[in-house]
Amino acid sequence: MTQVNQPIQTSKNDMPQDGWIDRFMPEAVRPYLKLLRLDRPIGTWLLLLPCWWSTAMAGGLTDAVTTKQIVIMMALFGVGAVIMRGAGCVINDLADRNFDGKVERTTTRPLPSGQVKVWQALLFLGFMMLLGLGILVQFRIEAIIVGICSIPIIITYPFMKRITYWPQACLGLAFNWGALVGWAAVTGTVEPAAIAMYAAGFFWTLGYDTIYAHQDKDDDAKIGLKSLALRLGDATPKWAKGFYTMTTLLLGVSGMLAGLHWSYFVLLGLAGIHLGWQVATVKLDNAANCLKRFKSNRDYGLLVLAAIVLSHLIANA
């Protein structure tokens, strides 16, 4: 029987010691950069892409903003995604610090390993939130208001795995909020097309994060945490297929509401094949396989972005 204070044995630690942070950055800042997960950018991509989808889709529908302004907005969202994903990781690690110390995969994270004290993490979090606010105020007031409304969801998410088998639903609400902010940044409103895109992102997150959660399902069960990986078990591929089908359908609805060129829907269908590949090839008891499918969602998100941009270019040619 596992002792309370002993790490649960897992296959691999998630804080590698030979990455660019350890090779190139001063020793004093390394724990803080790792706290932000700067050496693992997939989370930033997944937070950023819905922002880019909505900014690109809305930007191609109006003459009120220039291409240069759209590019600047997308750059600001890029910086903001790095900051806010990092802040989210700090919140998550503060909430999970007593659990992370019991799992070998997470025991060397900065907080459970003692490299960063709780009070230091709190001060650092405050600094990151101020930086995030500095990015947000570069947008119009409507986007600022929409962005601020996401804070309760961001703070709530880390605690959901203690009370429900559906924490991925809360993550979906938080990670795709940028679809609403991006649209508001361009148009000053949140239109039905943006809401459909937000809903699509919600189901997308349910799919990819459930696959991701299968890496930790055994450890989660031992320490009393919940996830859709535990709730769905071997039925995950069937559910993921449903989640991804809803993703594709709702992105199609978003494009219809926005009046996009028919080429968007063709390219969206091709992007959907990628989601089908994930479901068809996932091996739920193989952590490396699950991680690879999870990370491949960056490519899916970029395919959707390409569909939006190309449809605008073709329509305006």
C-alpha positions as CSV (number, residue, x, y, z in Angstrom):
1,M,0.0,0.0,0.0
2,T,1.3,3.4,-1.0
3,Q,2.3,5.6,2.0
4,V,0.8,9.1,2.1
5,N,4.2,10.8,1.8
6,Q,5.8,8.6,-0.7
7,P,5.7,9.4,-4.4
8,I,3.6,7.1,-6.6
9,Q,5.8,5.5,-9.1
10,T,5.2,6.6,-12.7
11,S,7.1,6.2,-15.9
12,K,8.5,9.7,-16.4
13,N,9.0,13.0,-14.6
14,D,7.3,15.9,-16.4
15,M,10.1,18.4,-15.4
16,P,13.0,17.5,-17.6
17,Q,16.4,18.8,-16.4
18,D,18.2,19.1,-19.7
19,G,15.9,21.5,-21.6
20,W,16.7,25.1,-22.8
21,I,15.7,26.6,-19.4
22,D,18.4,24.6,-17.6
23,R,21.0,25.1,-20.4
24,F,20.6,28.8,-21.0
25,M,18.8,30.6,-18.3
26,P,20.2,31.9,-15.0
27,E,19.7,29.5,-12.1
28,A,17.6,32.0,-10.0
29,V,14.9,32.3,-12.7
30,R,14.7,28.6,-13.8
31,P,12.0,27.5,-11.2
32,Y,9.8,30.4,-12.3
33,L,10.1,29.7,-16.0
34,K,9.3,26.1,-15.2
35,L,6.3,27.2,-13.1
36,L,5.1,28.9,-16.3
37,R,5.7,25.8,-18.4
38,L,7.6,27.9,-20.9
39,D,9.5,24.8,-22.0
40,R,6.2,23.0,-22.9
41,P,4.3,25.3,-25.2
42,I,1.4,23.1,-26.2
43,G,-0.9,24.6,-23.6
44,T,-0.1,28.1,-24.9
45,W,-1.0,27.0,-28.4
46,L,-4.3,25.5,-27.3
47,L,-5.2,28.7,-25.4
48,L,-4.1,30.9,-28.3
49,L,-5.7,29.2,-31.3
50,P,-9.4,30.1,-30.5
51,C,-8.3,33.7,-30.1
52,W,-6.7,33.6,-33.6
53,W,-9.7,31.8,-35.1
54,S,-12.2,34.5,-34.0
55,T,-9.9,37.4,-34.8
56,A,-9.2,36.1,-38.3
57,M,-12.9,35.2,-38.9
58,A,-14.3,38.5,-37.7
59,G,-11.4,40.5,-39.2
60,G,-12.2,39.2,-42.7
61,L,-15.9,40.3,-42.4
62,T,-15.4,44.0,-41.7
63,D,-13.6,47.0,-43.3
64,A,-13.5,48.8,-39.9
65,V,-10.1,47.3,-39.1
66,T,-7.0,47.0,-41.4
67,T,-4.9,43.9,-42.0
68,K,-2.2,45.6,-40.0
69,Q,-4.5,46.0,-37.0
70,I,-5.5,42.4,-37.3
71,V,-1.9,41.3,-37.3
72,I,-1.2,43.5,-34.2
73,M,-4.2,42.0,-32.4
74,M,-3.0,38.5,-33.2
75,A,0.5,39.3,-31.9
76,L,-1.0,40.7,-28.7
77,F,-3.0,37.6,-28.2
78,G,0.2,35.6,-28.7
79,V,1.9,37.4,-25.9
80,G,-1.2,37.3,-23.8
81,A,-1.6,33.5,-24.2
82,V,1.9,32.9,-23.0
83,I,1.3,35.1,-19.9
84,M,-2.2,33.8,-19.1
85,R,-1.4,30.1,-19.7
86,G,1.6,30.6,-17.4
87,A,-0.6,32.3,-14.7
88,G,-3.1,29.4,-15.0
89,C,-0.3,26.9,-14.4
90,V,0.8,28.8,-11.3
91,I,-2.8,28.7,-10.0
92,N,-3.1,25.0,-10.8
93,D,0.2,24.2,-9.1
94,L,-0.7,26.2,-6.0
95,A,-4.0,24.3,-5.8
96,D,-2.3,20.9,-6.5
97,R,0.9,21.3,-4.5
98,N,0.0,18.7,-1.9
99,F,-1.1,16.2,-4.6
100,D,1.9,16.8,-6.9
101,G,4.3,15.8,-4.2
102,K,2.8,12.3,-4.1
103,V,3.2,11.6,-7.8
104,E,6.6,10.9,-9.2
105,R,5.7,12.6,-12.5
106,T,5.1,15.9,-10.8
107,T,7.2,15.7,-7.6
108,T,10.0,17.8,-8.9
109,R,7.7,20.7,-10.0
110,P,8.9,24.0,-8.4
111,L,6.3,24.1,-5.6
112,P,6.3,20.5,-4.3
113,S,10.1,20.3,-4.6
114,G,10.5,23.5,-2.5
115,Q,12.3,25.4,-5.3
116,V,9.5,28.1,-5.0
117,K,7.7,28.9,-1.8
118,V,4.0,29.4,-1.7
119,W,4.3,33.1,-0.9
120,Q,6.8,33.5,-3.8
121,A,4.4,31.8,-6.1
122,L,1.6,34.1,-5.0
123,L,3.7,37.2,-5.6
124,F,4.7,35.8,-9.0
125,L,1.1,35.1,-9.9
126,G,0.2,38.7,-9.0
127,F,2.9,39.9,-11.3
128,M,1.8,37.7,-14.2
129,M,-1.8,38.8,-13.8
130,L,-0.7,42.5,-14.0
131,L,1.2,41.7,-17.2
132,G,-1.9,40.0,-18.5
133,L,-4.0,43.0,-17.7
134,G,-1.4,45.2,-19.4
135,I,-2.0,43.2,-22.6
136,L,-5.8,43.1,-22.2
137,V,-6.1,46.9,-21.9
138,Q,-4.5,47.3,-25.4
139,F,-7.9,46.2,-26.8
140,R,-11.2,48.0,-27.0
141,I,-13.3,48.3,-23.9
142,E,-15.8,45.6,-25.0
143,A,-13.0,43.0,-25.3
144,I,-11.6,44.1,-21.9
145,I,-14.9,43.4,-20.2
146,V,-15.3,40.0,-21.9
147,G,-11.8,39.1,-20.9
148,I,-12.2,40.0,-17.3
149,C,-15.4,37.9,-17.1
150,S,-13.2,34.8,-17.6
151,I,-11.3,35.2,-14.3
152,P,-13.7,33.3,-12.1
153,I,-13.6,30.3,-14.5
154,I,-9.8,30.3,-14.5
155,I,-9.6,30.4,-10.7
156,T,-12.3,27.7,-10.4
157,Y,-10.8,25.1,-12.8
158,P,-8.0,23.7,-10.6
159,F,-10.4,22.7,-7.9
160,M,-13.0,20.9,-10.2
161,K,-11.0,17.7,-10.3
162,R,-11.8,17.3,-6.6
163,I,-15.6,17.4,-7.0
164,T,-16.5,16.2,-10.4
165,Y,-15.5,13.7,-13.1
166,W,-16.0,16.5,-15.6
167,P,-13.2,18.9,-14.9
168,Q,-12.4,19.0,-18.6
169,A,-15.7,20.8,-19.0
170,C,-14.5,23.7,-16.9
171,L,-11.2,23.7,-18.7
172,G,-13.2,23.9,-22.0
173,L,-15.0,27.0,-20.7
174,A,-11.7,28.6,-19.7
175,F,-9.4,27.7,-22.6
176,N,-11.7,28.8,-25.4
177,W,-12.8,32.1,-23.9
178,G,-10.5,33.8,-26.4
179,A,-13.0,33.0,-29.1
180,L,-15.3,35.6,-27.5
181,V,-12.5,38.0,-26.7
182,G,-11.1,38.0,-30.2
183,W,-14.5,38.7,-31.8
184,A,-15.1,41.5,-29.3
185,A,-11.7,42.9,-30.0
186,V,-12.5,43.2,-33.7
187,T,-16.2,44.1,-33.8
188,G,-17.0,45.4,-30.3
189,T,-19.7,42.7,-30.0
190,V,-20.0,39.0,-29.4
191,E,-22.1,37.7,-32.3
192,P,-23.7,34.3,-32.8
193,A,-20.8,33.1,-35.0
194,A,-18.4,33.7,-32.0
195,I,-20.7,31.8,-29.6
196,A,-20.8,28.8,-32.0
197,M,-17.0,28.9,-32.2
198,Y,-16.8,29.0,-28.5
199,A,-19.1,26.0,-28.2
200,A,-17.0,24.2,-30.8
201,G,-13.8,24.9,-28.8
202,F,-15.5,23.6,-25.6
203,F,-16.2,20.2,-27.2
204,W,-12.7,20.2,-28.8
205,T,-11.2,20.6,-25.3
206,L,-13.4,17.8,-23.9
207,G,-11.9,15.5,-26.5
208,Y,-8.2,16.4,-26.4
209,D,-8.0,16.8,-22.6
210,T,-9.8,13.5,-21.9
211,I,-7.1,11.8,-24.1
212,Y,-4.4,13.7,-22.2
213,A,-5.9,12.7,-18.8
214,H,-5.4,9.0,-19.6
215,Q,-1.7,9.5,-18.8
216,D,-2.5,10.1,-15.1
217,K,-5.6,8.0,-14.6
218,D,-4.0,5.4,-12.3
219,D,-2.3,8.1,-10.1
220,D,-5.5,10.2,-10.1
221,A,-7.5,7.2,-8.8
222,K,-4.9,6.5,-6.0
223,I,-4.9,10.1,-4.7
224,G,-8.6,10.7,-5.1
225,L,-8.7,13.1,-8.1
226,K,-11.4,12.8,-10.8
227,S,-11.3,13.1,-14.6
228,L,-13.2,12.1,-17.7
229,A,-10.5,9.5,-18.3
230,L,-11.6,7.8,-15.1
231,R,-15.3,8.3,-15.8
232,L,-15.3,7.1,-19.4
233,G,-12.6,4.5,-19.3
234,D,-12.4,2.3,-22.3
235,A,-15.4,4.1,-23.8
236,T,-13.3,7.2,-24.3
237,P,-12.8,6.8,-28.1
238,K,-16.6,6.6,-28.6
239,W,-17.1,9.8,-26.5
240,A,-14.2,11.5,-28.1
241,K,-15.7,10.8,-31.5
242,G,-18.9,12.5,-30.4
243,F,-17.0,15.5,-28.9
244,Y,-15.0,15.9,-32.1
245,T,-18.1,15.6,-34.3
246,M,-19.7,18.4,-32.3
247,T,-16.5,20.4,-32.7
248,T,-16.6,20.1,-36.5
249,L,-20.4,20.7,-36.7
250,L,-20.2,23.8,-34.5
251,L,-17.3,25.3,-36.4
252,G,-19.3,24.7,-39.5
253,V,-22.3,26.6,-38.0
254,S,-19.9,29.4,-37.0
255,G,-18.7,29.6,-40.6
256,M,-22.3,29.6,-41.9
257,L,-23.3,32.4,-39.5
258,A,-20.3,34.4,-40.6
259,G,-21.1,33.8,-44.3
260,L,-17.7,32.3,-45.1
261,H,-16.8,31.1,-48.6
262,W,-17.6,27.4,-49.3
263,S,-13.9,26.6,-49.4
264,Y,-13.9,27.0,-45.6
265,F,-16.2,24.0,-45.2
266,V,-14.1,21.9,-47.5
267,L,-10.9,22.7,-45.6
268,L,-12.8,22.2,-42.3
269,G,-13.7,18.7,-43.4
270,L,-10.1,18.0,-44.1
271,A,-9.1,19.2,-40.7
272,G,-11.7,16.9,-39.2
273,I,-9.9,14.0,-40.7
274,H,-7.1,14.8,-38.3
275,L,-9.5,14.5,-35.3
276,G,-10.6,11.2,-36.7
277,W,-7.0,10.0,-36.8
278,Q,-6.7,10.8,-33.1
279,V,-9.7,8.7,-32.1
280,A,-8.8,5.8,-34.5
281,T,-5.2,5.5,-33.3
282,V,-5.3,6.4,-29.6
283,K,-4.0,3.8,-27.2
284,L,-5.5,4.6,-23.8
285,D,-2.9,2.6,-21.8
286,N,0.1,4.1,-23.6
287,A,1.0,7.4,-22.1
288,A,3.4,8.4,-25.0
289,N,0.6,7.7,-27.5
290,C,-1.9,9.8,-25.6
291,L,0.6,12.6,-25.3
292,K,1.4,12.6,-29.0
293,R,-2.3,12.7,-29.9
294,F,-2.9,15.5,-27.4
295,K,0.0,17.6,-28.8
296,S,-1.2,17.1,-32.3
297,N,-4.2,19.4,-31.6
298,R,-1.9,22.3,-32.3
299,D,-1.8,21.1,-35.9
300,Y,-5.5,20.7,-36.0
301,G,-6.0,24.3,-34.6
302,L,-3.6,25.6,-37.3
303,L,-5.5,23.8,-40.0
304,V,-8.7,25.5,-38.9
305,L,-7.0,28.8,-38.9
306,A,-5.7,28.2,-42.4
307,A,-9.3,27.3,-43.5
308,I,-10.5,30.6,-42.2
309,V,-7.8,32.7,-43.7
310,L,-7.8,31.0,-47.1
311,S,-11.6,31.3,-47.3
312,H,-11.3,35.0,-46.9
313,L,-8.5,35.3,-49.4
314,I,-10.5,33.2,-52.0
315,A,-13.7,35.2,-51.4
316,N,-11.8,38.5,-51.8
317,A,-9.7,37.5,-54.8
